[in-house]
Amino acid sequence: HALRTAEKALLPGYHPFEWKPPLKNVSSNTEVGIIDGLSGLQHLVDDYPVDTISKRFRYDAALASALMDMEEDILEGLKSQGLDDYVKGPFTVVIKESCDGMGDVSEKHGCGPPVPEKAVRFSFTLMSIKIAHGIEEIKVFEENKPNSELCCKPLCLMLADESDHETLTAILSPLVAEREAMKDSVLILDMAGIPRLFKFIFRGTGYDEKLVREVQGLEASGSSYICTLCDATRLEASRNLILHSVTRNHVENLERYEVWRSNPYHETVDELRDRVKGVS
C-alpha cells in the first residue's frame, strides 16, 4: 500500500482532470500510469513491423501531473503579480518538446534479454505559464533553466536507434495524435480546490538536429545547407554570422521532402536540389 501511495504521488496519471471538449480518440479515464509505448498503434497487414520495447505516459496525464507539481509556483506567481490566487484562468502554457538519442545502452556484462543497442527519449519542459488579464497577458511562471535535465519531464522511452525513423514515427505517432487533440481543447484541473483552465502551445525546439535531419528527409550534417530551419549555405554563413532568421518550419520541411520525392515539375537533380534547399 505504501508503494502504491508513493506511485500515485510521484507518477503521472493519478490526478483527476477533464478536457473540454473531450480529446478525440483519447480515453476519458484519467487514472493511467505507465503504459506500453506501442499502445494506440493501428496494426495493418502492410504496416512497418515494429520490433522494439517502449514505455510511456499518456501525454495529457503527464501534463496534468507536471502542472500539479508546480502548484506552489503558479500560486506564488499569481501573488507576485498582484493577482488573486483563486482566479480560474485560462492559463496559457508553453511546452518545449525534446527528442534525442541516449547513446549505447547495450548490456556489457552479465545476462539478460537481448535488447537493441540504442535508446531514444521523448520528453517535454514547461517553459512558461501566462494568464490573460484585461487586454494583456501576465507571466506567472518562466523556467529559469530550460535546458536543464532537472526540469525535463520524460514522456516516452524506447529501445531503438534514432536513425531508424520508421520505428520512431510508428512509436511516436500516438503521442503526436494526443498532442494534436490537446491543441483544440482546454484542460480543467483542480488546483488548490479550484478548477483551473489551461491551454497549451507546443514548440518542437528541443529535437536533436541529427534526428530532425533524419526524420524530415534533410541532408546530413555535412550538407552545404547548414540549418534545418533556414536556407543558409555554409558560404553565406561564413560571410554573415549574425543576420540569419528562421525562414521555414518543420511542416514545410516535410512538404519539401514530398516535392523532392515526387519531382512534380520534372526538374533535373540540380534544379530540384536548389528548389528544396537541403532536403533529400
Protein Blocks (a to p, Z undefined) as FASTA:
>chain_A
ZZmmmmmmmpghiaccddddddehiafbfbdcdddfkgoiacdfklccdddddddddfkl
mmmmmmmmmmmmmmmmmmmnopafkbgbjaddddddddddebjabdfbhcdddddfbdcd
dddddfbdcddehjbccdfbdcfblmbfklpccfbdcdddfklmmlmmmmmmmmmmmmmm
mmmcccdddeehiacdddddddfflbcfklmmmmnopacfkbmblbfkbcbdfklmmmom
klgccfbdfklmmmmmmmmmnomnopafklmmmmnnopZZ
